[in-house]
Amino acid sequence: SDAPGLLKEFSTDDSAATRKYLGKVVLTNGTIRDIEKSGTDYYTLVLGNPGDPSSVRCAIDTHHTQDLARLRAGAFAEVKGIFTGYNKDVTGLLGSDAQLNRCVVINKN
């Protein structure tokens, strides 16, 4: 499912979506909003619609950080990773996040 579709599943029924995906490998795709770096080798690919504060946050597997070399914000990417949780925005201001860990980039345009 694409990133907006995945987020819609969680906004509709986050408990059911968490049960469906928790601990499973998820394949998703979407527009890259940001590539965040923390520390030396830790990167998070943030997928989602530019006007929507909610996102799918993909923590890139440290063995696959070279896959990010040609990626830029605004480009399209397909990734797979293990779903580890959903952070619901209870304020309605910050957006909600679906979290994927140990992600690898499958396709980069």
Residue frames as a rotation matrix with the C-alpha (Angstrom) as fourth column:
SER 1
0.580 0.815 0.000 0.00
0.815 -0.580 0.000 0.00
0.000 0.000 -1.000 0.00
ASP 2
-0.055 -0.598 0.800 1.24
0.428 -0.737 -0.522 3.53
0.902 0.314 0.296 -0.63
ALA 3
-0.863 -0.415 -0.287 2.15
0.422 -0.282 -0.862 5.73
0.277 -0.865 0.418 2.34
PRO 4
-0.691 0.658 0.299 -1.12
-0.695 -0.719 -0.025 7.76
0.198 -0.226 0.954 2.32
GLY 5
0.175 0.773 -0.610 -3.15
-0.461 0.611 0.643 4.52
0.870 0.169 0.464 2.09
LEU 6
-0.276 -0.377 -0.884 -1.24
0.578 0.670 -0.466 2.97
0.768 -0.640 0.033 4.97
LEU 7
-0.993 -0.108 0.049 -1.78
0.035 -0.669 -0.743 6.08
0.113 -0.736 0.668 7.10
LYS 8
-0.345 0.937 0.048 -5.50
-0.788 -0.317 0.527 6.04
0.509 0.144 0.849 6.23
GLU 9
0.069 0.318 -0.945 -5.79
0.178 0.929 0.326 2.49
0.982 -0.191 0.007 7.59
PHE 10
-0.625 -0.399 -0.671 -4.39
0.708 0.072 -0.702 3.71
0.328 -0.914 0.237 10.91
SER 11
-0.940 0.303 0.158 -6.53
-0.336 -0.902 -0.270 6.86
0.061 -0.307 0.950 11.06
THR 12
-0.111 0.936 -0.333 -9.62
-0.571 0.214 0.792 4.73
0.813 0.278 0.511 10.41
ASP 13
0.933 0.351 0.077 -8.86
-0.272 0.552 0.788 2.09
0.234 -0.756 0.611 13.07
ASP 14
0.148 -0.985 0.090 -5.39
-0.865 -0.173 -0.471 2.22
0.479 -0.009 -0.878 14.56
SER 15
0.007 -0.127 0.992 -5.93
-0.764 0.639 0.087 -0.83
-0.645 -0.759 -0.093 16.81
ALA 16
0.799 0.353 0.487 -6.94
0.020 0.794 -0.607 -3.08
-0.601 0.495 0.628 13.90
ALA 17
0.835 -0.531 -0.145 -4.15
-0.287 -0.194 -0.938 -1.75
0.470 0.825 -0.314 11.68
THR 18
0.023 -0.845 0.534 -1.57
-0.997 -0.055 -0.044 -2.26
0.067 -0.532 -0.844 14.44
ARG 19
0.252 0.132 0.959 -2.73
-0.405 0.914 -0.020 -5.87
-0.879 -0.383 0.284 14.89
LYS 20
0.971 0.201 0.129 -2.53
0.040 0.394 -0.918 -6.38
-0.235 0.897 0.375 11.11
TYR 21
0.733 -0.677 0.068 1.01
-0.152 -0.259 -0.954 -5.00
0.663 0.689 -0.293 10.66
LEU 22
0.621 -0.523 0.583 2.90
-0.775 -0.304 0.553 -5.22
-0.112 -0.796 -0.595 13.98
GLY 23
0.085 -0.740 0.667 6.18
-0.399 0.588 0.704 -7.11
-0.913 -0.325 -0.245 13.56
LYS 24
0.502 0.172 0.848 5.53
0.602 0.634 -0.485 -7.79
-0.621 0.754 0.214 9.87
VAL 25
-0.704 -0.709 0.031 7.47
0.451 -0.413 0.791 -6.70
-0.548 0.571 0.611 6.82
VAL 26
0.462 0.855 -0.236 5.59
0.416 -0.444 -0.793 -3.89
-0.783 0.268 -0.561 5.09
LEU 27
-0.572 -0.527 0.629 6.15
0.806 -0.220 0.549 -2.69
-0.151 0.821 0.551 1.53
THR 28
0.512 0.732 -0.449 5.14
0.604 -0.679 -0.418 0.93
-0.611 -0.057 -0.789 0.95
ASN 29
-0.424 -0.629 0.651 5.91
0.901 -0.370 0.228 3.81
0.097 0.683 0.724 -1.37
GLY 30
0.689 0.696 -0.201 5.41
0.703 -0.710 -0.049 7.52
-0.177 -0.108 -0.978 -1.65
THR 31
0.578 -0.427 0.695 6.88
0.129 -0.793 -0.595 10.96
0.805 0.434 -0.404 -1.97
ILE 32
-0.129 -0.712 -0.691 9.98
0.942 0.129 -0.309 11.63
0.309 -0.691 0.654 0.13
ARG 33
0.873 0.427 0.237 9.25
0.313 -0.862 0.399 14.56
0.375 -0.274 -0.886 2.43
ASP 34
0.572 -0.714 0.403 12.60
-0.813 -0.557 0.167 14.47
0.106 -0.423 -0.900 4.18
ILE 35
0.479 -0.545 -0.688 15.72
0.365 0.836 -0.409 12.42
0.798 -0.055 0.600 4.83
GLU 36
0.805 -0.127 0.580 16.73
-0.542 -0.555 0.631 12.89
0.241 -0.822 -0.515 8.45
LYS 37
0.117 -0.834 -0.538 20.18
0.173 0.551 -0.816 12.07
0.978 0.002 0.209 9.76
SER 38
0.809 0.015 0.587 20.99
-0.558 -0.292 0.777 11.44
0.183 -0.956 -0.228 13.40
GLY 39
0.515 -0.725 0.458 24.41
-0.091 0.485 0.870 10.47
-0.852 -0.489 0.184 14.58
THR 40
-0.444 -0.833 -0.330 26.92
-0.501 -0.075 0.862 9.16
-0.743 0.548 -0.384 12.08
ASP 41
-0.977 -0.061 -0.204 25.07
-0.201 0.586 0.785 6.41
0.072 0.808 -0.585 10.24
TYR 42
-0.560 0.828 0.030 21.41
0.635 0.452 -0.627 6.63
-0.532 -0.332 -0.779 11.23
TYR 43
-0.952 0.263 -0.154 18.95
-0.298 -0.697 0.652 7.84
0.064 0.667 0.742 8.61
THR 44
-0.368 0.911 0.184 15.16
0.427 0.342 -0.837 8.06
-0.826 -0.229 -0.515 8.54
LEU 45
-0.948 0.192 0.255 13.30
0.195 -0.284 0.939 8.38
0.252 0.940 0.232 5.27
VAL 46
-0.552 0.793 -0.259 10.05
0.050 -0.279 -0.959 10.32
-0.833 -0.542 0.114 5.80
LEU 47
-0.898 0.307 0.315 7.31
0.380 0.178 0.908 9.48
0.222 0.935 -0.276 3.27
GLY 48
-0.198 0.919 -0.340 4.03
0.765 -0.072 -0.640 11.32
-0.613 -0.387 -0.689 2.88
ASN 49
0.346 0.426 0.836 2.06
0.849 -0.521 -0.086 14.01
0.399 0.740 -0.542 1.11
PRO 50
-0.624 -0.712 0.322 3.70
0.540 -0.691 -0.480 17.46
0.565 -0.126 0.816 1.41
GLY 51
-0.367 0.538 0.759 0.52
-0.444 -0.818 0.365 19.11
0.817 -0.203 0.539 2.76
ASP 52
0.714 0.642 -0.281 -0.22
-0.133 0.519 0.845 16.40
0.688 -0.565 0.456 5.34
PRO 53
0.181 -0.695 0.695 1.66
-0.953 -0.298 -0.049 16.40
0.241 -0.654 -0.717 8.67
SER 54
0.651 0.080 0.754 1.24
-0.395 0.885 0.247 12.61
-0.647 -0.459 0.608 9.03
SER 55
0.181 -0.677 -0.713 3.99
-0.953 0.058 -0.298 10.40
0.243 0.734 -0.635 7.63
VAL 56
0.979 -0.145 -0.141 5.49
0.165 0.977 0.139 6.94
0.117 -0.159 0.980 7.33
ARG 57
0.492 -0.847 0.200 8.91
-0.868 -0.463 0.179 7.10
-0.059 -0.261 -0.963 9.01
CYS 58
0.947 -0.190 -0.260 11.35
0.085 0.927 -0.366 4.49
0.311 0.325 0.893 7.71
ALA 59
0.522 -0.824 0.222 14.50
-0.621 -0.188 0.761 3.96
-0.585 -0.535 -0.609 9.78
ILE 60
0.648 -0.307 -0.698 17.03
-0.613 0.334 -0.716 2.79
0.453 0.891 0.028 7.19
ASP 61
0.925 -0.379 -0.012 18.99
0.345 0.827 0.445 -0.39
-0.158 -0.416 0.896 7.94
THR 62
0.552 -0.760 -0.342 22.59
-0.428 -0.611 0.666 0.67
-0.715 -0.221 -0.663 8.60
HIS 63
-0.300 -0.649 0.699 23.82
0.328 0.618 0.714 -1.86
-0.896 0.444 0.028 6.00
HIS 64
-0.032 0.409 0.912 21.76
0.995 0.100 -0.009 -0.07
-0.095 0.907 -0.410 3.32
THR 65
0.336 0.159 -0.928 22.47
0.333 -0.942 -0.041 3.62
-0.881 -0.295 -0.370 3.88
GLN 66
-0.753 -0.650 -0.103 24.28
0.104 -0.272 0.957 3.79
-0.650 0.710 0.272 0.52
ASP 67
-0.383 0.706 0.596 20.82
0.924 0.294 0.245 3.39
-0.002 0.644 -0.765 -1.09
LEU 68
0.497 0.617 -0.611 20.05
0.670 -0.720 -0.182 6.96
-0.552 -0.318 -0.770 0.01
ALA 69
-0.451 -0.860 -0.237 22.83
0.541 -0.475 0.694 8.56
-0.710 0.185 0.680 -2.05
ARG 70
-0.921 0.073 0.382 20.62
0.324 -0.401 0.857 9.49
0.216 0.913 0.346 -5.00
LEU 71
-0.019 0.987 -0.161 17.40
0.952 0.067 0.300 10.18
0.307 -0.148 -0.940 -3.10
ARG 72
-0.956 -0.189 0.222 16.10
0.136 -0.962 -0.235 13.71
0.258 -0.195 0.946 -2.55
ALA 73
-0.493 0.821 -0.286 13.05
0.218 -0.201 -0.955 15.29
-0.842 -0.534 -0.080 -0.98
GLY 74
0.018 0.626 -0.779 10.22
-0.762 -0.496 -0.416 15.39
-0.647 0.601 0.468 -3.52
ALA 75
-0.612 -0.286 -0.737 11.33
-0.717 0.593 0.365 12.18
0.333 0.752 -0.568 -5.25
PHE 76
0.601 0.798 -0.044 9.37
-0.748 0.581 0.321 8.92
0.282 -0.160 0.946 -5.20
ALA 77
-0.610 -0.792 -0.021 10.68
-0.734 0.575 -0.362 5.87
0.299 -0.206 -0.932 -3.32
GLU 78
0.607 0.680 -0.412 9.52
-0.429 0.716 0.551 2.35
0.669 -0.158 0.726 -2.55
VAL 79
-0.477 -0.771 0.421 10.73
-0.768 0.133 -0.626 0.84
0.427 -0.622 -0.656 0.72
LYS 80
0.489 0.597 -0.636 10.18
-0.011 0.733 0.680 -2.21
0.872 -0.325 0.365 2.86
GLY 81
-0.645 -0.646 0.408 10.73
-0.441 -0.122 -0.889 -2.54
0.624 -0.753 -0.206 6.56
ILE 82
-0.532 0.409 -0.742 9.35
0.691 0.716 -0.100 -4.03
0.490 -0.565 -0.663 9.76
PHE 83
0.111 0.663 0.740 6.36
-0.120 -0.730 0.672 -2.19
0.987 -0.163 -0.002 11.21
THR 84
-0.639 -0.467 -0.611 7.11
0.536 0.298 -0.790 -1.34
0.551 -0.832 0.060 14.85
GLY 85
-0.396 0.544 -0.740 4.35
0.787 -0.214 -0.579 1.05
-0.473 -0.812 -0.343 15.87
TYR 86
-0.076 0.505 0.860 2.02
0.687 -0.599 0.412 3.95
0.722 0.622 -0.302 15.26
ASN 87
-0.759 -0.166 -0.629 2.21
0.584 -0.600 -0.546 7.30
-0.287 -0.783 0.552 17.02
LYS 88
0.069 0.907 0.416 -1.24
0.942 -0.196 0.272 8.82
0.328 0.373 -0.868 16.97
ASP 89
-0.864 -0.278 0.421 -1.55
0.198 -0.954 -0.224 12.61
0.464 -0.110 0.879 16.98
VAL 90
-0.229 0.805 -0.548 -4.03
0.973 0.193 -0.123 13.28
0.007 -0.561 -0.827 19.76
THR 91
-0.425 0.009 -0.905 -3.68
0.318 -0.935 -0.159 17.07
-0.848 -0.355 0.394 19.40
GLY 92
0.585 0.623 0.519 -4.62
0.682 -0.032 -0.731 17.21
-0.439 0.781 -0.444 15.72
LEU 93
0.841 -0.287 -0.459 -1.66
-0.348 -0.936 -0.053 19.53
-0.414 0.205 -0.887 15.11
LEU 94
0.016 -1.000 0.021 1.47
-0.732 0.003 0.682 17.45
-0.682 -0.026 -0.731 14.60
GLY 95
0.232 0.117 -0.966 0.35
-0.852 0.503 -0.143 14.55
0.469 0.856 0.217 12.44
SER 96
0.714 0.048 0.698 0.54
-0.437 0.810 0.392 10.83
-0.546 -0.585 0.599 13.13
ASP 97
-0.068 -0.834 -0.548 3.43
-0.994 0.106 -0.037 8.56
0.089 0.542 -0.836 12.23
ALA 98
0.989 0.143 0.032 3.65
-0.143 0.990 -0.002 4.92
-0.032 -0.002 0.999 11.21
GLN 99
0.266 -0.953 0.143 7.11
-0.878 -0.178 0.444 3.61
-0.397 -0.244 -0.885 12.13
LEU 100
0.974 -0.112 -0.196 9.10
0.003 0.875 -0.485 1.10
0.226 0.472 0.852 10.08
ASN 101
0.442 -0.871 0.214 12.54
-0.645 -0.143 0.750 -0.17
-0.623 -0.469 -0.626 11.16
ARG 102
-0.291 -0.715 0.636 15.38
0.042 0.654 0.755 -1.94
-0.956 0.246 -0.160 9.32
CYS 103
0.716 0.680 -0.157 14.14
-0.049 -0.176 -0.983 -0.46
-0.696 0.712 -0.092 6.05
VAL 104
-0.515 -0.782 0.351 15.68
0.429 0.119 0.895 -0.95
-0.742 0.612 0.274 2.65
VAL 105
-0.042 0.438 -0.898 14.98
-0.673 -0.677 -0.299 1.07
-0.739 0.592 0.323 -0.48
ILE 106
0.082 0.180 0.980 13.51
0.427 0.883 -0.198 -1.17
-0.901 0.434 -0.004 -3.18
ASN 107
0.117 0.072 0.991 12.98
0.980 -0.168 -0.103 1.33
0.159 0.983 -0.090 -5.96
LYS 108
-0.034 -0.162 -0.986 14.19
0.424 -0.896 0.133 4.88
-0.905 -0.413 0.100 -6.36
ASN 109
0.351 0.231 0.908 13.13
0.933 -0.167 -0.318 7.18
0.078 0.959 -0.274 -9.18
